[in-house]
């Protein structure tokens, strides 16, 4: 006869629900927040990579909130481009291929591979990169964000 015994699992670490009273409590409370800020992804792009990320109808001025794909009212045409549109930026097909692979490795864009009957492959900017540009626009007071502030 098999008897199943329940093993006790360790309880999750308690989160602070009240204000820290000592410096030790405060340091313990703020440590995960500091770690999160330090690990925030930063994108170091070359001039050519930056130019390619604004291919087709993509315009960084429209990224003014940290809402990812909800920027541009979720219009995917303003968040992605095709190979044909990328070539119109002045690069050769081979240069575009190299830049795309570099941007994909850096986490700036991802590729939606499509069957030829569905249309060309799409190169979407990543949500993290869109939020990164939005934070930069907010910090610099540029882009559509400025116009929204001036109207108020």
C-alpha positions in Angstrom: 0.0 0.0 0.0 1.3 3.4 -1.0 0.8 6.3 1.3 1.2 9.8 -0.2 2.7 12.3 2.2 2.5 15.9 1.4 5.8 17.7 1.5 5.9 21.2 3.0 7.0 23.8 0.5 8.8 26.9 1.6 6.6 29.9 1.8 7.2 32.7 -0.7 9.2 35.7 0.6 6.9 38.2 2.2 6.5 41.6 0.5 6.5 44.7 2.6 3.0 46.0 3.1 3.9 48.8 5.5 6.5 51.6 5.4 10.0 50.4 6.2 11.0 51.5 9.8 14.7 50.8 9.7 17.4 51.3 7.2 17.9 47.6 6.8 14.2 47.1 6.0 14.3 49.9 3.5 17.4 48.5 1.8 15.8 45.0 1.7 12.6 46.6 0.2 14.4 48.7 -2.5 17.0 46.2 -3.5 14.8 44.3 -6.1 13.7 47.7 -7.5 17.3 48.8 -8.0 18.2 45.5 -9.6 15.2 45.9 -12.0 16.4 49.3 -13.1 20.0 48.2 -13.6 18.9 45.3 -15.7 16.7 47.5 -18.0 17.6 46.8 -21.5 19.4 49.5 -23.4 19.8 49.4 -27.2 23.1 50.4 -28.7 22.5 50.9 -32.4 24.7 52.1 -35.2 23.5 54.9 -37.5 22.6 52.4 -40.2 20.6 50.2 -37.9 18.7 53.2 -36.6 17.9 54.3 -40.1 16.6 50.8 -41.0 14.4 50.7 -37.9 12.5 53.7 -39.3 11.8 52.1 -42.7 8.5 52.4 -44.4 5.9 54.3 -42.3 7.6 53.8 -39.0 8.1 57.2 -37.3 9.6 57.4 -33.8 7.7 60.6 -33.1 4.6 58.6 -32.6 6.0 56.5 -29.8 5.1 58.7 -26.8 3.8 56.2 -24.2 5.3 53.0 -22.7 2.4 51.0 -24.1 4.3 48.9 -26.6 2.1 47.9 -29.5 -0.7 50.2 -28.4 1.3 53.1 -29.7 0.1 54.3 -33.1 -3.4 53.0 -32.1 -2.1 49.5 -32.7 -1.7 50.0 -36.4 0.8 47.3 -37.4 1.7 49.1 -40.6 3.3 51.7 -38.4 5.3 49.2 -36.4 6.8 46.9 -39.1 8.3 46.9 -42.6 9.0 44.5 -45.4 12.2 43.7 -47.3 11.1 45.8 -50.3 10.4 48.8 -48.0 13.8 48.3 -46.3 15.6 48.5 -49.6 14.0 51.8 -50.3 16.0 53.3 -47.4 19.1 53.2 -49.6 20.7 50.0 -48.6 21.4 47.0 -50.9 19.7 43.7 -50.3 22.8 42.2 -48.7 23.2 45.2 -46.4 19.6 45.0 -45.3 20.1 41.2 -44.6 23.1 42.0 -42.4 21.3 44.8 -40.6 18.2 42.7 -40.0 20.2 39.9 -38.5 22.1 42.3 -36.3 18.9 44.0 -35.1 17.3 40.6 -34.5 20.3 39.5 -32.4 20.0 42.8 -30.4 16.3 42.2 -29.7 15.2 45.3 -31.6 13.0 43.4 -34.1 11.5 40.1 -34.7 10.6 38.4 -38.0 7.2 37.1 -38.9 7.9 34.5 -41.5 5.0 34.1 -44.0 4.1 31.8 -46.8 4.7 33.4 -50.1 0.9 33.3 -50.8 0.3 35.3 -47.7 2.7 38.1 -48.7 6.3 39.0 -47.8 7.9 38.4 -44.4 7.3 41.2 -41.9 9.9 42.8 -39.7 8.3 44.1 -36.5 10.0 46.3 -34.0 10.0 44.6 -30.6 7.8 45.9 -27.8 10.8 46.5 -25.6 12.4 48.7 -28.3 9.2 50.7 -28.8 9.0 51.4 -25.1 12.7 52.3 -25.1 12.1 54.9 -27.8 8.9 56.2 -26.0 11.0 56.7 -22.8 13.6 58.6 -24.7 10.9 60.8 -26.3 9.3 61.5 -22.9 12.7 62.3 -21.3 13.7 64.6 -24.2 10.3 66.2 -24.5 10.1 65.3 -28.2 7.7 63.6 -30.5 3.9 63.6 -30.3 4.2 63.7 -26.5 5.1 67.4 -26.7 2.0 68.3 -28.7 -0.2 66.5 -26.2 1.4 68.5 -23.3 1.1 71.8 -25.1 -2.6 71.3 -25.8 -3.3 71.1 -22.0 
